[in-house]
Amino acid sequence: MCEKCQDRGFILVNQNGLDVAKDCECKPLLEFERRCKVSGISRAFQEKTFANYDVGENQARIVARDVALQYCGAFPEIKDTMNNSFMIQGQVGSGKTHLSIAIAMNIMKIHHTGVVYMPYTESLLRIKQNAMDRINYANEINKYKNAPVLLIDDLLKGGATAADLKALFEIVNYRYLEHKPIIVSTEKSDDDLLDIDEATMSRIIEMCRGHHVTMRGRE
């Protein structure tokens, strides 16, 4: 707990005999912690940062990290444009989730913007479970549609049903039209994505143009 403000985020200072509220120096940290709490990113995942993303001498990982860092640096300027999103593609163990979480943590901490984590399989299951309840369905899907930034982890992992694709299109199309950024990790190639659902995936690919990394092969 902050000793100065007791975690209120402000302190009172006397100006001309009046107590005036002033932001405490701890406020940015408190706001970052609040964004982390509502993001849905677990504490274990919050430890995945650029600093501990292991690249070694793996050129693909080095390039992927550098593109991700460039995206984070450009985020304030591109966040309201059409090409405001990021996608990383690669096989299991390539570090896709680590890097996408590192981007999310950077955006929340450095650019003071909220991120909502959407693990593909679990999230689509919850949405479908509420399909017959209009209010709960809207509440569940709207948190992904309206998130300042949406992180879709393991997109199309395990495939997709017609109901999955319908809900996914609703989320992606809304964000596409509203220029709301998406961070995507997936094992699927562009061709795989387009073969499964061209309408949805072509929008994602367009949004990620210029910020799109594909890691192929063991190294």
Secondary structure as UniProt FT lines:
FT   TURN            3..7
FT   STRAND          10..15
FT   TURN            16..17
FT   STRAND          18..23
FT   TURN            25..26
FT   HELIX           27..39
FT   HELIX           43..46
FT   TURN            51..52
FT   TURN            56..57
FT   HELIX           59..78
FT   TURN            79..80
FT   STRAND          86..90
FT   TURN            92..93
FT   HELIX           96..110
FT   STRAND          115..119
FT   HELIX           120..129
FT   TURN            130..132
FT   HELIX           134..145
FT   STRAND          149..153
FT   TURN            155..158
FT   HELIX           162..178
FT   STRAND          182..186
FT   HELIX           190..196
FT   HELIX           198..207
FT   TURN            208..210
FT   STRAND          212..215
//
